[in-house]
Amino acid sequence: MVQRDCWLKVGVVSLLVCAWLIWNFWIPDWTTPWNKYGYVDFGIFYNAGKALIQHQNPYPRIPIYGKPEFFYPPTSLLLFGIYAHFDFAFAKVLWFVTYLTVFVAATLSCIRVIGDETKQWFVLIAPILTLVSYPFHNLMFAGQSDLLMASLTILSLVSQRLKHDNVSAFLLSSATLLKGPPLLLLIYFVLYRRDIKYLFRFLFSMAFIVGASLAVVPIHLYWYYVVIVAPQLLISAGPFHQSIMSYLNALNVNYLSPVISVFGVAIFALFAFHVGCRKANKNILRDDAMFLMNILVYLLLGPQTSPYSYVWVILPLALFFSTLLAEEKARLLYLALVSFAAFLLSSNNYINPYVIIWQNSNGQLPLPINVAGNLMMTLSLIPIFVSSIRLFRQ
């Protein structure tokens, strides 16, 4: 009876807060996402899928910049080709329904792998983090794909915790072949968990999916992608992006982006292996913190991290906060610190007027709010793995 009353209280609070956010944040400026900005980014995906169907090059170069307009792996053409069979007006609605449905499925799946006390917090926190997330709002009006990839990685995490490693590896490989960065989550699944078998499952799934795709996708597109397209993704595109690589562009040293990215990922991989354990879920808080940190490092060091890329943190943050509040007696100062970092991660980085911190011939570099939140959250997670630092009351 006590547990039921607690669930009712959590439900009422959640509904009130969500209703308040929807009324103040979403309704005043709301229109269907596919109508506001014309779904420019999805238009690129749609045209690439149409090019595959018409046996044309899906990687045309932008005349001014000389770079491909579409830079996703060839396997993704299998997905985007489905939408290209429909009229664009219907396809963009179908795309919106697709990524939002997978996100809802990923959110609900998390409830299966967390304890009863944690569920109460998760049911409260997950909808709030979603509704207050400016990256989520921004992504919906751009028609980007990050929410779909992020949701697939969460489903992969849930499958792994349910002991379905084959399904988990298949989902992670699918997300990687749709958009490359999920590959970095092998740091969590393989190095942190000390599970070399997972790597073999992942590679087998990759080979199977690529092999099956050759029935539709010409093999020369894979060669073109690896040799021509992929290397260009390692160079920061400019101050629009929300990673530390934006500073390299401001300093006219973009060529250092690949070196710093690879070096930073290598350092994090060594750290994850050092603090990892062989038994999965031995400490749920540490596992949630490491998974979240893996996402944060990808965003922090990714040369192509856009403002809407920060939708990746919504569900990992919800899992981490839920476990932190339910299972540990965290000190108030620590809770305040990570809460403020979460606020920055979810904030609108387009402050008007801009707070300019750097300006040169490459343009202006506004205050990188999401980057600041990323750095703060990443550093705040490190003490969880250092037993000598006491974050919790005894």
HELIX and SHEET records of a PDB file:
HELIX    1   1 VAL A    2  LEU A   21  1                                  20    
HELIX    2   2 ILE A   22  TRP A   26  3                                   5    
HELIX    3   3 PRO A   33  LYS A   36  1                                   4    
HELIX    4   4 VAL A   40  ILE A   53  1                                  14    
HELIX    5   5 SER A   76  ALA A   84  1                                   9    
HELIX    6   6 PHE A   88  CYS A  110  1                                  23    
HELIX    7   7 ILE A  111  VAL A  113  5                                   3    
HELIX    8   8 ASP A  116  VAL A  132  1                                  17    
HELIX    9   9 TYR A  134  ALA A  142  1                                   9    
HELIX   10  10 ASP A  146  ARG A  161  1                                  16    
HELIX   11  11 ASP A  165  LEU A  178  1                                  14    
HELIX   12  12 PRO A  181  LEU A  185  5                                   5    
HELIX   13  13 LEU A  186  LEU A  186  1                                   1    
HELIX   14  14 ILE A  187  TYR A  192  3                                   6    
HELIX   15  15 ILE A  196  SER A  213  1                                  18    
HELIX   16  16 ILE A  219  TYR A  224  1                                   6    
HELIX   17  17 TYR A  225  VAL A  229  3                                   5    
HELIX   18  18 ALA A  230  GLN A  232  1                                   3    
HELIX   19  19 MET A  245  ALA A  250  1                                   6    
HELIX   20  20 ASN A  254  LEU A  256  5                                   3    
HELIX   21  21 SER A  257  VAL A  275  1                                  19    
HELIX   22  22 ILE A  284  LEU A  301  1                                  18    
HELIX   23  23 PRO A  307  VAL A  313  5                                   7    
HELIX   24  24 ILE A  314  GLU A  327  1                                  14    
HELIX   25  25 LEU A  332  LEU A  345  1                                  14    
HELIX   26  26 ILE A  369  LEU A  381  1                                  13    
HELIX   27  27 ILE A  382  PHE A  385  5                                   4    
SHEET    1   A 2 ILE A 356  ASN A 360  0                                        
SHEET    2   A 2 GLY A 363  PRO A 366 -1                                        
END                                                                             
